[in-house]
Amino acid sequence: MNSTQNDGLDGGAGSIRDQVIAFKREQIINAAVDLFYDNGYQRTTLDAVAERLGVTKPFIYYHFKDKEEILAEISRRSIAHANDALEEALATTGRPSERLYSVVRTITRSTLKWRRYTAIFFREQKNLSEQARQPLYSMHRKFDGMLTKLLEEGVRTGEFRVTDPALTSLALAGMIGWAYNWYRPEGRLSVEDICDRMAEMALNLVGAKPERSD
Amino acid sequence: MNSTQNDGLDGGAGSIRDQVIAFKREQIINAAVDLFYDNGYQRTTLDAVAERLGVTKPFIYYHFKDKEEILAEISRRSIAHANDALEEALATTGRPSERLYSVVRTITRSTLKWRRYTAIFFREQKNLSEQARQPLYSMHRKFDGMLTKLLEEGVRTGEFRVTDPALTSLALAGMIGWAYNWYRPEGRLSVEDICDRMAEMALNLVGAKPERSD
């Protein structure tokens, strides 16, 4: 509660203003994703982002300090979506193999949906300062750590045959994450088909029994 | 046999000259890989490459038309090494599961060795012209096609349980290829350990029997 921000009707008004600000930030991010993805980060000016949105450059500077901050936010989202998906799936109950099946489907769906964000992060990470990059690498390590724990759980219950859970979690991350590079929306498989098959392959990879009890 | 290139002793002399030219090209490529990998393609000038080698820029222009041609050559090698490794392993005889085991070990070793070339290609491909990029994409498709054929063979002999060989070959490529991103020479596993475990995981992934008859 801050009196400069909260006089009278501001609870509602503030929340509408926040939504407008969030909406404008989304528009900027969307335009930047289109341009960074198609033309590369360094060849994209903030003028080009402003032009695509039909706004002036000060409009962008009101929401982001500079172009690097936009890249950092795109990069953060590319990982945050995967981590959220993993955390959510891990919170469910059930046997490790059931949870892995559900985890892989969820992460695959998220990978396909946010593939352009991921492509931008992997291509352009050298354009981020060390300070901006470190938290992103931490988020990646968090992802690998959470997946490793699930594999270890499956080893403990005897469901998974995994020699090296940490290496296997990197193998799974590569198997799924690589789709950001090859997936085409107009391709022969639907998103749900790809999710199902990735989940089956993941169960094979960890040596789980292919039959699930539904 | 061309008379301007082949008078008298030129068979030998030409071959030494060719070796010197090849050696000089290697030096340029190595220096460019170091700089592109650490600082990014766009931030690396040919002046910086020349400086690292202690040569003048005309020395570089004698061997490469421009910076893009160096990037194209680095990119080509990143894929050519994997394709050569795959072709070589596929040429061996044996049951599909034995050949897959050997293929995965060979490709993994190649991936770890040439990881910086691969990183540069995936980061910097937007800096190549469409004309330079297309042959590289064809080489990637060739890799996927060769691996798919091996999986189909294993399905035919009844050794592999694979629903969708083309998708599974992309899954395997991701599982192995992703190592270019996480592998650290100072890490806890040796190259040979990683190769062995990748090969075991690949056999699991395609539903082959884990026991191999040696």
Contacts between the chains, C-beta under 8 A, distances in Angstrom:
chain1	res1	chain2	res2	distance
A	39	B	126	7.2
A	40	B	126	4.3
A	40	B	127	7.1
A	42	B	42	5.0
A	43	B	126	8.0
A	122	B	122	6.4
A	122	B	123	7.0
A	122	B	181	7.7
A	123	B	122	7.0
A	123	B	123	4.9
A	123	B	124	7.6
A	123	B	125	7.9
A	123	B	126	7.0
A	124	B	123	7.6
A	125	B	123	7.9
A	126	B	39	7.2
A	126	B	40	4.3
A	126	B	43	8.0
A	126	B	123	7.0
A	127	B	40	7.0
A	161	B	204	7.7
A	161	B	210	7.7
A	163	B	197	6.1
A	163	B	200	6.8
A	164	B	189	7.7
A	164	B	197	5.8
A	167	B	189	6.8
A	167	B	194	7.2
A	167	B	197	5.6
A	168	B	201	6.6
A	170	B	178	6.8
A	170	B	179	7.5
A	170	B	182	5.4
A	171	B	175	4.6
A	171	B	178	7.7
A	171	B	198	7.0
A	171	B	201	5.3
A	172	B	175	7.6
A	173	B	178	6.6
A	174	B	174	4.6
A	174	B	175	4.8
A	174	B	176	7.2
A	174	B	177	6.7
A	174	B	178	2.5
A	174	B	179	7.1
A	174	B	181	7.9
A	175	B	171	4.7
A	175	B	172	7.6
A	175	B	174	4.8
A	175	B	175	4.2
A	175	B	178	7.8
A	175	B	205	7.7
A	176	B	174	7.2
A	177	B	174	6.7
A	177	B	178	6.6
A	178	B	170	6.8
A	178	B	171	7.7
A	178	B	173	6.7
A	178	B	174	2.6
A	178	B	175	7.8
A	178	B	177	6.7
A	178	B	178	6.2
A	179	B	170	7.4
A	179	B	174	7.1
A	181	B	122	7.7
A	181	B	174	7.9
A	182	B	170	5.3
A	189	B	164	7.7
A	189	B	167	6.8
A	194	B	167	7.2
A	197	B	163	6.1
A	197	B	164	5.8
A	197	B	167	5.6
A	198	B	171	7.0
A	200	B	163	6.8
A	201	B	168	6.6
A	201	B	171	5.3
A	201	B	205	5.6
A	204	B	161	7.7
A	204	B	204	5.6
A	204	B	205	5.2
A	204	B	206	7.3
A	204	B	207	5.4
A	205	B	175	7.7
A	205	B	201	5.5
A	205	B	204	5.2
A	205	B	205	4.6
A	206	B	204	7.4
A	207	B	204	5.4
A	207	B	210	7.4
A	210	B	161	7.7
A	210	B	207	7.4
